[in-house]
Amino acid sequence: MMPDALRLALGTLTAVRVPPPRAVTPRTAGRALLLAPAVGVVLALLACALPDLVGLAAPDRRTTPSADLLLAALAVGALALLTRGLHLDGLADTADGLGVKGIDADVRARRLDVMRAPDVGAFGVAAVVLALLLQASALAVAWGAGAGTGALVLACATGRLAATWCCVRGVAAARPDGLGAAVAGSVGRGAAGALALVCLVGAGLLGAGVAGPAGAVAAPAALAVGVAAGLVVLRTCLRRLGGVTGDVLGAVVETATTAALVAVALALAAAG
């Protein structure tokens, strides 16, 4: 029988249909979040398999920027499908919510109401378009250097690690219901720190395997950049919303993923 933590991780982070967990306790939620980076790795590998399946990843086709961009766009699109676009939806809703201005006591409630609305506003559209453009462009640079799959694996793990850190003890939920209320504060700081260390070591090994000693340094650095970017979003949301929601977690995932990909692309470009 599938453990509840795995059911929760797959059910909330992927498009895989699994039976719901029997109960979502803080312990179950914390364990699910600790599995999140591993789920990200699997998602990235599946997304990068799509270009190979359609026959576009042949070595002779990687020599042109247009082919690299096409491969990257296919992978980014596949990733959106594999996650049902939930993280992108969270990014859009969070951007719209944060776009509500005001200083009175009711502004937080208005922001949360905007985030719950089914429509998408200008801030949300702009945020999603920018994220997808940056992801595809950065991944194209990595693909041109022969590091596309490795870059997406690193970025997807980074995004989910950032989400895990958004739910450590002491982080409150913005609402009394929803995904945010179920997972906020569910991860122990020691467990989150240990997971971060494992991810840093894994990033170093991945980078070394793809790009040698330089990659062993650049990959953990990109992971750190991505997590830092995600935590900036978290801090902003804690200040302006009062806590986390499921949408905030999606925004953090997309922000951290994008930042990690951009960091990898810049490192590859600098290396020539």
Secondary structure, 3 states (H helix, E strand, C coil): CCCHHHHHHHHHHCCCCCCCCCCCCHHHHHHHHHCHHHHHHHHHHHHHHHHHHCCCCCHHHCCCHHHHHHHHHHHHHHHHHHCCCHHHHHHHHHHHHHCCCCCCCCHHHHHHHHHHCCCCCHHHHHHHHHHHHHHHHHHHHHHHCCCHHHHHHHHHHHHHHHHHHCCECCCCECCCCHHHHHHCCCECHHHHHHHHHHHHHHHHHHHHHHHHHHHHHHHHHHHHHHHHHHHHHHHHHHHHHCCECHHHHHHHHHHHHHHHHHHHHHHHHHHC
